[in-house]
């Protein structure tokens, strides 16, 4: 009887099984390789998809302003106003949101938000402003040198419009300050 070592027995058994052993070995190798590739792919995807695409920079009651909206508005306003800061833009956006909310509370409707804000300002602010004749005359007398000898009657309407706009801006600024006091506004650091 011939003695065969364990190593020889294993080798002979593999030879006897032929290609079946190669297939089993290949399947095991492929499954291990697939597992490592899947893990590597998951790790790579989780890192790349963890990038922040957009985030909230301010909350006004239940409305949010995102970073992308702020950037878009900053570019848009930067075309008309030189050296406007992002802080100015975000304050403008907050004021706009507050005015639109108030206009909607009054059930105003318009084709655009800008029209709705104009209508709201006309009703809430401008309708309450009255410029007295004494104020117009006083302004004319105080600034007579600016009118270069023009008569009061020829500049009266322009002065009244100017004083009306000044008063509208003053009252609108006060009105917005009250709206901001009554709203929950939270700004996130950029």
KOLDRENNU-744350 format. One record per residue (C-alpha): x, y, z; residue in one letter. Coordinates in steps of 0.05 Angstrom, whole numbers, plus 5000, padded with zeros to 4 digits. Layout:
! residues N
XYZa
...
This chain:
! residues 190
500050005000x
502350674982x
502351245031x
499851915007x
500852565044x
495053015061x
497553535012x
497653034956x
490652814974x
488053514970x
491553634903x
488752984875x
481753154900x
482153824865x
484453494801x
478752994806x
473653524815x
476753884756x
473654524735x
468554504792x
473854704843x
476155274798x
468955524793x
468055504868x
474655864878x
472756384825x
465956504857x
468956604925x
474157084896x
468957464857x
464157534916x
469757794960x
471958274905x
464758504895x
463858614970x
470159054974x
468059444912x
461159564940x
463959815006x
468860264970x
463260534925x
458760674985x
464361035022x
465961454961x
458661624947x
457261815020x
463062305020x
461262624954x
453862684969x
455162985037x
456863645003x
451964205022x
448364454960x
444164994994x
442465225064x
437965705100x
440966375118x
434866705149x
427966525177x
422167025177x
416566705217x
415266085175x
418866315112x
426166155096x
431366515054x
436566045024x
443766205008x
442566114933x
436666604936x
441167104973x
446667034921x
441767114863x
438667734894x
445568024910x
447567954837x
440968254814x
441268844862x
448668944849x
447069134777x
443069734802x
446569914867x
454069984871x
457569654931x
451269354961x
452968875017x
449768195028x
447168455095x
443469015058x
440668505009x
438268025063x
434968605101x
431568815037x
429168095026x
426468055097x
422768725089x
419768475024x
417367835055x
414168215113x
410568695066x
407968135022x
405267765084x
401668395107x
398868515037x
396267805036x
393067905104x
389268485073x
387268005017x
390568434964x
391668094897x
396168294840x
399667954782x
406568044815x
409168124885x
411968814867x
405069054847x
402168764911x
407369134953x
405969784915x
398469704927x
399669565001x
404070185009x
398970604973x
393370375019x
397170315085x
402170885080x
400871385024x
393471455035x
394871745105x
399872265083x
397772985072x
402873535057x
400474215082x
401374845042x
405475155099x
410574595094x
411274695019x
412275455028x
417275345084x
421374865042x
421275364984x
423575935029x
428975505062x
431775274994x
430275874950x
437475894924x
436575184897x
430775424852x
434975954817x
429876504817x
423976074796x
417276294824x
413775904879x
407775724834x
412375404782x
415874944832x
410274824882x
408074144853x
415173894849x
416474094922x
409973754944x
411873114908x
418773134939x
416073245010x
410772704998x
416172194979x
420472395039x
414572285085x
412671635051x
419771375061x
419871595134x
413171265150x
414870635110x
421370565149x
417570625215x
412270145191x
417469625171x
420869705238x
414269535273x
413268935227x
420268695243x
418968775318x
412768345313x
415867805270x
420467235289x
426867365249x
432966915256x
439167005214x
444366455207x
451766635199x
454066555127x
